[in-house]
Amino acid sequence: MERSALSVTELNNYVKNLVDGDELLMDVCVRGELSNYKIYPSGHHYFTLKDAESSLRCVMFKYSAMKLRFRPENGMGVTAFGRVSVYLRDGAYQLSCTALMPEGMGDLQVAFEQMKAKLSAEGLFDQAHKKLLPPFPEKIAIITSSAGAAIHDMIRILGHRWPMTKVILLPVRVQGVEAPAEIAGAIRYANEFQIADLIITGRGGGSLEDLWAFNDERVARAIYASDIPVISAVGHEPDVTISDYVADRRASTPSNAAEIAVPDWHEMQDSLQSYEIRSRQAMEKTLKSLSQRLDALKSKRVLTDPGVYLDNRRMDLDRARDRLLAASERQLAAKRQSFVKLGAALDAMSPLRVLSRGYTVSSDPNGTILKSVKELRPGQELYVRFLDGTADCRVESITEGE
């Protein structure tokens, strides 16, 4: 029996129709490990899902990939949701994914940890970058929802603690797709026009998904780039967001942010009163001490009878003069004695002492002292110095030896 041959395309179409018509394959979830994960310029994601024995080609088109809230990585265990389809050109079947869920934790938690690791590596959490909060801010910009309870709590606490501060509300959405861009834009606006000395941004508590706008990279980078100090006030005490790590100060709640932002003028008033009391007590103590000292000085004889004081000083001056004269006489006597000793020593070394004993000194016409007969020649003129005069002589002959 003859059978007509099918073209490759016809066969692939037939298989595709079978697969597309299978209700089980229209909505499947498959667990496996990501491999060969690639993102193309078109925005489509291509990867392989594998286990110990098999692998499955997968594609996630751009419109589905845009909904991912974490960054898929090779080796990550996931559950993929989608439908099985046949790619006609290659005759191969694949899983067209509409969603990915990391194993072990939710996709938001994975995205949070990934963003935290990325920004930490870039230094956005470094303590050295954090700015000091102004001690007495004149203007505070609050970036939050105008409809939430958080703004009312903050305004109430700020007004109670430090009514001198002007509060500027920059209303934004704090939840939803548009929220991150609005929050980041409000932070940039506050910096561009320098509308405040301090920024508080945040919202009330909620689930991780409710608070997700404050885990967005755009908000984190806007806080990091802010020249105005920023307090992050997101959720309740257990809630921690990326904004909390980047901000110059983290508040456990919006109400706590208002308490951190300004001092309590009631406490400050009490402190000033305490300082006033201590200052007055210190002044009174000083005045009392000075008064006692003045009383003691008034009883001193130098003030009651100044003449006696001057007489005593004159006597002291006479004694000092006598001591100086005695010291100078002792020093002069010692100098005279030393002079006599030096004069005797100098006289002992004088050549005149030698001449007084009958010796003479001979020199040539230039005045050079002659020390040896070898310096003489017959007929040479020389001068002989005696103790009482000089004789001009001429050498007749020279005899060497003793």
C-alpha positions in Angstrom: 0.0 0.0 0.0 1.4 3.3 -1.1 1.6 6.2 1.5 2.1 9.8 0.5 5.2 11.4 2.0 4.9 14.3 4.4 7.2 17.3 4.2 9.2 18.2 7.2 7.1 21.3 7.7 3.9 19.3 7.5 5.1 16.9 10.1 6.3 19.6 12.4 2.9 21.3 12.1 1.2 18.1 12.9 3.2 17.6 16.0 2.8 21.3 17.0 -1.0 20.9 16.7 -0.9 17.8 18.9 1.1 19.6 21.5 -0.9 22.8 21.4 -4.1 20.8 21.8 -3.0 19.0 24.9 -4.6 20.7 27.9 -1.8 19.3 30.3 0.9 21.0 28.2 -0.9 24.3 28.1 -0.2 25.1 31.7 2.7 23.3 33.4 5.2 24.0 36.1 8.6 22.4 35.9 11.3 22.3 38.5 15.0 22.3 37.6 18.3 24.1 37.5 19.0 27.1 35.3 21.8 26.7 32.7 23.1 28.7 29.7 21.0 31.7 30.7 21.2 34.5 28.1 19.4 37.8 27.6 19.2 39.0 24.0 19.0 42.6 22.9 15.4 42.0 21.9 14.7 41.5 25.6 13.9 37.8 25.3 15.5 35.4 27.8 16.7 32.0 26.6 18.0 29.3 28.9 18.0 25.5 29.7 16.2 23.9 32.5 17.9 20.6 33.6 18.0 18.0 36.2 20.4 15.0 36.8 19.2 13.2 33.6 17.5 15.5 31.2 17.4 19.1 29.9 14.7 21.3 28.5 15.0 24.3 26.2 13.1 27.3 27.5 12.3 30.8 26.4 10.8 33.7 28.2 9.6 36.5 26.0 10.2 40.2 26.8 6.6 40.9 28.1 7.0 38.1 30.7 10.6 38.8 31.5 9.8 42.4 32.4 7.8 41.1 35.4 10.8 39.3 36.9 11.7 40.8 40.3 15.0 38.9 40.7 18.0 38.3 38.5 18.1 34.6 37.3 21.6 33.1 37.5 23.1 29.9 36.2 22.9 27.1 38.8 19.9 28.6 40.5 17.1 26.1 41.3 13.7 27.4 40.1 10.2 26.4 39.3 9.2 27.5 35.8 5.6 28.2 34.8 4.3 28.2 31.2 3.2 26.1 28.3 5.0 23.6 26.0 5.3 24.6 22.4 7.0 23.4 19.2 9.5 25.6 17.4 8.7 24.9 13.8 12.0 25.9 12.3 14.0 23.4 14.3 11.3 20.9 14.9 12.1 21.0 18.6 9.8 21.5 21.5 10.4 24.1 24.2 8.9 25.6 27.4 7.5 29.1 26.9 7.9 30.5 30.4 5.5 33.1 31.8 7.0 33.1 35.3 10.0 31.9 37.3 10.0 31.2 41.0 13.3 30.6 42.9 13.3 27.5 45.1 13.7 27.9 48.9 12.5 31.5 49.1 10.2 33.9 47.2 11.3 35.8 44.2 11.1 39.1 46.1 13.4 37.8 48.8 15.9 36.6 46.2 15.7 40.0 44.4 16.3 41.8 47.8 19.4 39.7 48.6 20.8 40.2 45.1 20.2 44.0 45.2 21.7 44.2 48.7 24.9 42.3 47.6 25.2 44.5 44.4 24.9 47.9 46.1 27.0 46.8 49.1 29.9 45.8 46.7 29.6 49.3 45.1 30.0 50.9 48.5 26.6 52.5 48.8 26.2 51.2 52.3 29.7 52.5 53.5 29.5 54.4 56.8 32.1 56.9 55.6 29.6 58.2 53.0 26.8 58.9 55.6 26.2 62.5 56.5 25.4 64.0 59.9 21.9 65.1 60.5 21.4 68.9 61.2 20.8 69.4 65.0 18.1 72.1 64.4 16.6 71.7 60.9 14.7 74.7 59.7 12.9 72.8 56.9 12.1 69.1 56.6 10.9 67.6 53.3 8.8 64.5 53.8 8.5 62.2 50.8 5.6 59.8 51.3 2.0 59.3 50.5 -0.3 62.2 51.4 -3.1 59.8 52.2 -1.3 57.4 54.6 -1.3 57.5 58.3 2.5 57.9 58.4 2.4 61.6 57.2 -0.1 62.5 59.9 1.9 60.8 62.6 5.1 62.6 61.5 3.5 66.0 61.3 2.0 65.6 64.7 5.2 64.5 66.4 7.3 67.2 64.6 4.9 69.9 65.7 4.9 68.7 69.3 8.7 68.3 69.5 10.0 71.3 67.5 7.2 73.6 66.2 9.8 76.0 64.8 10.5 73.6 61.9 8.7 74.0 58.6 7.4 70.8 57.1 7.3 70.4 53.3 5.3 67.4 51.9 6.3 66.0 48.6 3.4 63.6 47.9 4.3 60.4 46.0 3.0 56.9 45.5 4.7 54.5 47.9 3.4 51.3 46.3 3.0 50.0 42.8 5.0 50.1 39.6 5.1 54.0 39.4 6.2 54.4 43.0 10.1 54.0 42.7 10.3 56.6 39.9 8.2 59.1 41.8 10.2 58.7 45.1 13.5 59.0 43.3 12.3 62.0 41.4 11.1 63.7 44.6 14.5 63.2 46.2 16.3 64.7 43.2 13.8 67.6 43.2 14.5 68.4 46.8 18.2 68.5 46.1 18.1 70.5 42.9 16.1 73.3 44.5 17.5 72.9 48.1 14.1 73.1 49.6 15.0 71.5 52.9 17.8 70.8 55.4 16.7 67.2 55.9 14.7 64.6 54.0 12.5 61.9 55.5 11.2 59.3 53.1 9.2 56.2 53.9 5.8 54.7 54.6 3.9 52.6 57.1 4.4 48.9 57.5 3.2 46.1 55.2 4.3 43.0 53.4 7.6 42.7 51.5 5.7 43.4 48.3 4.0 46.5 49.8 7.4 47.9 50.8 9.1 46.9 47.5 9.4 50.5 46.1 12.0 51.2 48.8 14.0 48.2 47.6 14.2 49.6 44.1 17.7 50.5 42.8 16.5 53.9 41.5 15.4 55.0 45.0 18.7 53.6 46.5 20.9 55.5 44.1 18.8 58.7 44.5 19.3 58.5 48.3 23.0 57.9 47.9 23.4 60.9 45.5 21.5 63.2 47.8 23.5 66.2 49.2 20.7 66.6 51.8 20.9 64.1 54.7 18.2 61.4 54.4 16.3 59.5 57.1 14.7 56.3 55.8 11.5 55.5 57.7 9.9 52.4 56.2 7.5 50.0 57.9 7.9 48.8 61.4 10.8 47.7 63.5 11.4 44.2 61.9 11.1 45.7 58.3 14.4 46.4 56.7 14.7 47.8 53.1 17.6 48.7 50.8 16.7 52.4 51.5 17.5 51.8 55.2 21.0 50.6 54.3 21.8 53.5 52.0 20.2 56.3 54.0 22.3 58.5 56.4 20.0 57.3 59.2 17.5 54.5 59.6 14.4 55.0 61.6 12.4 51.9 62.8 9.1 53.6 62.0 7.9 57.0 60.5 7.1 58.2 64.0 10.6 57.3 65.1 12.0 59.3 62.1 10.2 62.4 63.4 11.7 61.9 66.8 15.2 61.5 65.3 14.8 64.5 63.0 14.3 67.2 65.7 15.1 67.7 69.4 12.3 67.9 71.9 11.9 71.6 72.9 10.3 70.6 76.2 13.4 68.6 77.1 15.6 71.4 75.8 13.7 73.9 78.0 14.2 71.7 81.0 17.9 71.5 80.2 18.2 75.3 79.8 16.6 75.8 83.1 18.9 73.3 84.7 21.9 75.1 83.1 20.6 78.4 84.4 20.3 77.1 87.9 23.8 75.5 87.8 25.2 78.7 86.3 23.6 80.9 89.0 24.9 78.5 91.7 28.4 78.6 90.2 28.3 82.4 90.1 27.1 82.7 93.7 29.9 80.4 94.8 32.5 82.4 92.9 31.2 85.7 94.4 31.3 84.3 97.9 34.9 83.1 97.4 35.9 86.5 96.1 34.1 88.2 99.0 36.0 86.1 101.5 39.3 86.9 99.8 38.5 90.6 99.8 37.8 90.4 103.6 41.1 88.6 104.1 43.0 91.3 102.1 41.3 94.1 104.0 42.8 92.8 107.3 46.4 92.6 105.9 48.8 95.2 107.3 50.0 96.3 103.9 46.6 97.9 103.5 46.0 99.0 107.0 49.5 100.6 107.4 51.3 101.0 104.1 54.3 102.9 105.7 55.3 99.8 107.6 55.2 97.7 104.4 57.5 100.2 102.7 59.9 100.3 105.6 60.2 96.5 105.5 60.9 96.6 101.8 63.6 99.3 102.3 65.3 97.0 104.8 65.1 94.1 102.4 66.7 96.3 99.8 69.6 97.2 102.1 70.2 93.6 102.9 70.2 92.7 99.3 72.6 95.5 98.5 75.0 94.3 101.2 74.9 90.7 99.9 75.6 91.9 96.4 78.6 94.0 97.5 80.1 91.1 99.5 79.6 88.8 96.6 81.3 91.2 94.2 84.3 91.8 96.5 84.7 88.0 96.9 84.6 87.6 93.2 87.1 90.5 92.6 89.6 89.0 95.1 89.4 85.7 93.4 90.1 87.3 90.0 93.1 89.2 91.5 94.6 86.1 92.8 94.1 84.3 89.5 95.7 87.3 87.7 98.8 87.2 89.9 99.2 83.5 89.2 98.9 84.0 85.5 101.3 86.9 85.6 103.9 84.8 87.4 103.5 82.0 84.9 103.9 84.4 82.0 107.0 86.0 83.5 108.6 82.6 84.0 108.1 82.0 80.3 109.5 85.5 79.2 112.7 85.5 77.1 113.9 88.5 79.2 114.3 86.2 82.1 116.7 84.1 80.0 118.7 87.2 79.0 119.0 88.3 82.6 121.0 85.2 83.3 123.7 86.2 80.8 122.3 84.6 77.6 121.9 86.4 74.3 119.7 86.0 71.3 121.2 86.3 67.7 119.2 87.2 64.6 119.9 88.1 60.9 119.2 91.5 59.5 115.6 90.4 58.7 115.0 89.7 62.4 115.0 85.9 62.0 116.2 84.2 65.1 119.4 82.1 64.4 119.3 78.7 66.1 122.3 76.9 64.5 125.8 77.7 63.2 124.7 76.1 60.0 122.6 79.1 59.3 125.7 81.3 59.3 128.4 82.1 56.7 131.6 84.1 57.0 131.2 87.8 56.7 127.5 87.7 57.5 126.1 90.5 59.6 124.0 89.7 62.6 122.5 91.3 65.7 123.1 90.0 69.2 120.5 91.0 71.8 121.6 91.4 75.4 119.4 92.2 78.4 120.3 95.9 78.2 120.9 96.4 74.5 121.9 95.1 71.0 125.3 94.7 69.3 125.9 94.7 65.5 128.4 91.9 64.7 130.1 90.3 61.7 131.0 86.6 61.4 134.7 86.0 61.0 134.8 82.3 61.2 132.5 79.3 62.0 133.4 76.3 64.2 130.9 73.5 64.4 130.7 71.1 67.3 130.3 71.5 71.0 
